[in-house]
Amino acid sequence: MAETEIVMYGTTRCPDCFRAKRFFDDHGIGYKWIDIGADPEAVIYVEKINKGNRSVPTIVFPDGSILVEPSNAELAKKTGT
C-alpha cells in the first residue's frame, strides 16, 4: 500500500524522534506518527527495513524513499525546506 504522506516510525523515548517531529512541526510538514512500542506490526516493518535493527526514527516518504536517523540537514534537503 503506497502512502500519500510522510510516515515516521519511532518510540516515545527517542530524542532523535522528538527532534525529527519538531523539524516537521516547525516547518508545517504533515506526517503520520507510529509508535513502534505500541504497534507490533510496525516493529516488524522497521526491523525489515533496517536489517533486523529497531533504528528510529525511520521515516518513509510518499515517493518510497526512506531516511533512518536523519539529521535536520538531511530532512531539510529531502523536504526542500
C-alpha positions, 0 to 999 in steps of 0.5 A, a space after each residue: 500500500 503506497 502512502 500519500 504522506 510522510 510516515 515516521 516510525 519511532 518510540 516515545 523515548 527517542 530524542 532523535 524522534 522528538 527532534 525529527 517531529 519538531 523539524 516537521 512541526 516547525 516547518 508545517 510538514 504533515 506526517 503520520 506518527 507510529 509508535 513502534 512500542 505500541 504497534 507490533 506490526 510496525 516493529 516488524 516493518 522497521 526491523 525489515 527495513 533496517 536489517 533486523 535493527 529497531 533504528 528510529 526514527 525511520 521515516 518513509 516518504 510518499 515517493 518510497 524513499 526512506 531516511 533512518 536517523 536523519 539529521 535536520 540537514 538531511 530532512 531539510 534537503 529531502 523536504 526542500 525546506 
